[in-house]
Amino acid sequence: FEAQADKWRVEERRMLWRLFVAAFGMMQVMMYAIPMYLAEDGEIGADIETLMHWASLVLTLPVISYASAPFFIAAFRDVVAGRVGMNLPISLGVGLAFVASVVATWTRAGDVYFDSVSMFVFLLLLGRYLEMLARRRATLPLDRLYALAPQFAHRLVDFPASHGSLTVPAMSLVPGDFVLVKPGEKVPVDGRLCNEAGEVSEALLTGE
């Protein structure tokens, strides 16, 4: 359980960093994009507009190279595996919009979409982060329940002729095995009681 929790914390921390980079890049790019949207024709000079485009390009680079890296990596794996998932159209849309914006900035002709690219990546990462939190909340009770299960069991070697037991991993038990549960131990697997009587605490299930 602790190993799984550590894995979740690392994944959440990595996702938060990507989300932060995307949010920071989006806000900074929008600072340059909004004046150009609101300005009248000819109000902003060509040199100033080009400078804003280059500044937006630089600010969008971390969003493309770091924040949106999971989409490109997953899309590449899907292509190699011969399947098509949601990451492929996302990567194509983000990548083509960024490349078209770079070309427009370099040639000083056409429209740029750095603000749209950074905002799109931020919204996608935000959605995936919320999905990750929801998935975590859904699986946490199961992980805690699994952590309570014993990892080892006492398998009876030659029951009922003999009561000798061998300690084995609980995952290695198969249907038909006979298991000895000593006083105070937890029941490692589902099964049927072979003795005439026994007492088991069901507080974990019933709360009593």
SEBAPA-693616 format. One record per residue (C-alpha): residue in one letter; residue number from 1; x, y, z. Coordinates in nm, 4 decimals. Layout:
// residues N
REC   type   seq         xx         yy         zz
REC      A   NUM          X          Y          Z
...
//
This chain:
// residues 208
REC   type   seq         xx         yy         zz
REC      F     1     0.0000     0.0000     0.0000
REC      E     2     0.2806     0.2423     0.0859
REC      A     3     0.4568     0.1682    -0.2426
REC      Q     4     0.1366     0.2352    -0.4339
REC      A     5     0.0787     0.5568    -0.2381
REC      D     6     0.4332     0.6739    -0.3155
REC      K     7     0.3732     0.6012    -0.6834
REC      W     8     0.0547     0.8076    -0.6769
REC      R     9     0.2324     1.0978    -0.5070
REC      V    10     0.5098     1.0986    -0.7661
REC      E    11     0.2583     1.0877    -1.0493
REC      E    12     0.0517     1.3679    -0.8948
REC      R    13     0.3592     1.5850    -0.8379
REC      R    14     0.4704     1.5361    -1.1981
REC      M    15     0.1228     1.6210    -1.3253
REC      L    16     0.1060     1.9346    -1.1101
REC      W    17     0.4375     2.0567    -1.2496
REC      R    18     0.3161     2.0054    -1.6067
REC      L    19    -0.0079     2.1811    -1.5191
REC      F    20     0.1840     2.4716    -1.3660
REC      V    21     0.4055     2.5109    -1.6742
REC      A    22     0.1010     2.5033    -1.9026
REC      A    23    -0.0892     2.7538    -1.6869
REC      F    24     0.2066     2.9904    -1.6618
REC      G    25     0.2725     2.9731    -2.0354
REC      M    26    -0.0950     3.0242    -2.1160
REC      M    27    -0.1268     3.3330    -1.8956
REC      Q    28     0.1887     3.4910    -2.0316
REC      V    29     0.0975     3.4238    -2.3945
REC      M    30    -0.2522     3.5631    -2.3410
REC      M    31    -0.0944     3.8859    -2.2139
REC      Y    32     0.0514     3.9342    -2.5620
REC      A    33    -0.2476     3.7972    -2.7533
REC      I    34    -0.5274     4.0023    -2.5928
REC      P    35    -0.3869     4.3454    -2.6943
REC      M    36    -0.3600     4.2263    -3.0539
REC      Y    37    -0.7185     4.1013    -3.0458
REC      L    38    -0.8514     4.4291    -2.9040
REC      A    39    -0.6375     4.6696    -3.1050
REC      E    40    -0.7759     4.8379    -3.4132
REC      D    41    -0.6172     4.7889    -3.7533
REC      G    42    -0.2846     4.9688    -3.7676
REC      E    43    -0.2843     5.0538    -3.3974
REC      I    44    -0.0004     4.8088    -3.3272
REC      G    45     0.3025     4.8386    -3.5504
REC      A    46     0.4391     4.5461    -3.7476
REC      D    47     0.7632     4.5405    -3.5470
REC      I    48     0.5779     4.5301    -3.2154
REC      E    49     0.3482     4.2570    -3.3464
REC      T    50     0.6468     4.0507    -3.4611
REC      L    51     0.8129     4.0972    -3.1230
REC      M    52     0.4971     3.9756    -2.9493
REC      H    53     0.4852     3.6719    -3.1768
REC      W    54     0.8444     3.5793    -3.0976
REC      A    55     0.7849     3.6278    -2.7249
REC      S    56     0.4774     3.4047    -2.7484
REC      L    57     0.6809     3.1418    -2.9340
REC      V    58     0.9448     3.1352    -2.6603
REC      L    59     0.6808     3.1098    -2.3865
REC      T    60     0.4970     2.8302    -2.5696
REC      L    61     0.8106     2.6168    -2.6134
REC      P    62     0.8046     2.4797    -2.2529
REC      V    63     0.4344     2.4042    -2.2932
REC      I    64     0.5040     2.1991    -2.6062
REC      S    65     0.8267     2.0339    -2.4957
REC      Y    66     0.7398     1.9592    -2.1317
REC      A    67     0.3747     2.0080    -2.0410
REC      S    68     0.2318     1.8305    -2.3462
REC      A    69     0.5036     1.5631    -2.3623
REC      P    70     0.2721     1.2852    -2.2307
REC      F    71     0.0366     1.3335    -2.5266
REC      F    72     0.3156     1.3035    -2.7826
REC      I    73     0.4757     1.0047    -2.6084
REC      A    74     0.1429     0.8211    -2.5822
REC      A    75     0.0598     0.9021    -2.9454
REC      F    76     0.3974     0.7657    -3.0588
REC      R    77     0.3406     0.4447    -2.8631
REC      D    78    -0.0049     0.4067    -3.0171
REC      V    79     0.1342     0.4476    -3.3683
REC      V    80     0.4118     0.1942    -3.3008
REC      A    81     0.1552    -0.0493    -3.1611
REC      G    82    -0.0689    -0.0001    -3.4639
REC      R    83    -0.3639     0.1518    -3.2821
REC      V    84    -0.5294     0.4927    -3.2747
REC      G    85    -0.6299     0.6604    -2.9501
REC      M    86    -0.7307     1.0055    -2.8336
REC      N    87    -0.3671     1.1085    -2.7898
REC      L    88    -0.3002     1.0910    -3.1636
REC      P    89    -0.5508     1.3591    -3.2763
REC      I    90    -0.4567     1.5714    -2.9750
REC      S    91    -0.0879     1.5543    -3.0671
REC      L    92    -0.1593     1.6245    -3.4325
REC      G    93    -0.3753     1.9264    -3.3508
REC      V    94    -0.1324     2.0744    -3.0996
REC      G    95     0.1760     1.9988    -3.3093
REC      L    96     0.0379     2.1298    -3.6385
REC      A    97    -0.0961     2.4469    -3.4770
REC      F    98     0.2403     2.5124    -3.3148
REC      V    99     0.4372     2.4448    -3.6358
REC      A   100     0.2026     2.6680    -3.8368
REC      S   101     0.2471     2.9443    -3.5811
REC      V   102     0.6262     2.9105    -3.5940
REC      V   103     0.6192     2.9353    -3.9732
REC      A   104     0.3920     3.2410    -3.9570
REC      T   105     0.6235     3.4040    -3.7025
REC      W   106     0.9331     3.3322    -3.9117
REC      T   107     0.7825     3.4499    -4.2410
REC      R   108     0.5788     3.7339    -4.0864
REC      A   109     0.2781     3.6116    -4.2825
REC      G   110    -0.0368     3.4413    -4.1561
REC      D   111    -0.1947     3.3971    -3.8155
REC      V   112    -0.0365     3.2549    -3.5010
REC      Y   113    -0.2098     3.0251    -3.2534
REC      F   114     0.0283     3.0170    -2.9580
REC      D   115    -0.2457     3.1297    -2.7204
REC      S   116    -0.4842     2.8606    -2.8430
REC      V   117    -0.2150     2.5920    -2.8200
REC      S   118    -0.1158     2.6781    -2.4644
REC      M   119    -0.4775     2.7113    -2.3507
REC      F   120    -0.5731     2.3807    -2.5140
REC      V   121    -0.2853     2.1978    -2.3442
REC      F   122    -0.3720     2.3547    -2.0082
REC      L   123    -0.7380     2.2509    -2.0311
REC      L   124    -0.6441     1.8971    -2.1342
REC      L   125    -0.3995     1.8614    -1.8468
REC      L   126    -0.6516     2.0067    -1.6026
REC      G   127    -0.9097     1.7519    -1.7169
REC      R   128    -0.6642     1.4647    -1.6813
REC      Y   129    -0.5558     1.5858    -1.3391
REC      L   130    -0.9166     1.5937    -1.2171
REC      E   131    -0.9687     1.2491    -1.3681
REC      M   132    -0.6604     1.1230    -1.1853
REC      L   133    -0.7911     1.2584    -0.8532
REC      A   134    -1.1305     1.0960    -0.9095
REC      R   135    -0.9651     0.7656    -0.9970
REC      R   136    -0.7491     0.7911    -0.6881
REC      R   137    -1.0492     0.8509    -0.4620
REC      A   138    -1.2251     0.5527    -0.6186
REC      T   139    -0.9355     0.3097    -0.5772
REC      L   140    -0.8072     0.4264    -0.2374
REC      P   141    -1.0564     0.2197    -0.0321
REC      L   142    -0.9713    -0.0899    -0.2386
REC      D   143    -0.5993    -0.0304    -0.1908
REC      R   144    -0.6460     0.0025     0.1833
REC      L   145    -0.8549    -0.3148     0.1907
REC      Y   146    -0.5928    -0.4991    -0.0112
REC      A   147    -0.3218    -0.3781     0.2260
REC      L   148    -0.5060    -0.5465     0.5136
REC      A   149    -0.4937    -0.8850     0.3425
REC      P   150    -0.2123    -1.1146     0.4659
REC      Q   151     0.0698    -1.1762     0.2227
REC      F   152     0.1467    -1.5303     0.3435
REC      A   153    -0.0565    -1.8367     0.4360
REC      H   154     0.0030    -2.1704     0.6089
REC      R   155    -0.0762    -2.4377     0.3498
REC      L   156    -0.1395    -2.7835     0.4927
REC      V   157     0.0822    -3.0279     0.3087
REC      D   158    -0.1101    -3.3554     0.3559
REC      F   159    -0.4452    -3.2757     0.5092
REC      P   160    -0.6308    -3.4550     0.6700
REC      A   161    -0.3720    -3.7279     0.7129
REC      S   162    -0.1236    -3.4756     0.8502
REC      H   163    -0.1469    -3.1275     0.9943
REC      G   164     0.1993    -3.0196     0.8852
REC      S   165     0.1983    -2.6765     0.7248
REC      L   166     0.4212    -2.4849     0.4879
REC      T   167     0.4324    -2.1049     0.4769
REC      V   168     0.3729    -1.9907     0.1201
REC      P   169     0.2700    -1.6613    -0.0490
REC      A   170    -0.1065    -1.6205    -0.0335
REC      M   171    -0.1134    -1.5459    -0.4083
REC      S   172     0.0257    -1.8942    -0.4797
REC      L   173    -0.2738    -2.0752    -0.3307
REC      V   174    -0.4987    -2.2591    -0.5754
REC      P   175    -0.8486    -2.4071    -0.5417
REC      G   176    -0.8308    -2.7314    -0.3466
REC      D   177    -0.5536    -2.6229    -0.1087
REC      F   178    -0.6098    -2.6580     0.2653
REC      V   179    -0.5036    -2.3599     0.4755
REC      L   180    -0.4361    -2.3377     0.8468
REC      V   181    -0.5438    -2.0105     1.0095
REC      K   182    -0.3808    -1.9768     1.3487
REC      P   183    -0.5442    -1.7885     1.6396
REC      G   184    -0.5220    -1.4130     1.5904
REC      E   185    -0.4332    -1.4359     1.2203
REC      K   186    -0.6315    -1.3005     0.9276
REC      V   187    -0.8011    -1.5298     0.6792
REC      P   188    -0.5822    -1.5105     0.3662
REC      V   189    -0.8315    -1.6371     0.1037
REC      D   190    -1.1955    -1.7240     0.0513
REC      G   191    -1.2732    -2.0792     0.1507
REC      R   192    -1.4917    -2.3266     0.3361
REC      L   193    -1.4450    -2.4137     0.7020
REC      C   194    -1.3245    -2.7728     0.7360
REC      N   195    -1.3232    -2.7879     1.1168
REC      E   196    -1.6403    -2.8334     1.3137
REC      A   197    -1.6261    -2.4884     1.4731
REC      G   198    -1.4417    -2.1629     1.4523
REC      E   199    -1.4722    -1.7969     1.5408
REC      V   200    -1.3855    -1.5135     1.3053
REC      S   201    -1.4027    -1.1381     1.3689
REC      E   202    -1.5985    -0.9631     1.0938
REC      A   203    -1.5468    -0.6125     1.2311
REC      L   204    -1.3832    -0.4989     0.9070
REC      L   205    -1.7001    -0.5870     0.7128
REC      T   206    -1.9770    -0.5151     0.9596
REC      G   207    -1.8194    -0.2435     1.1748
REC      E   208    -1.9075    -0.4395     1.4899
//
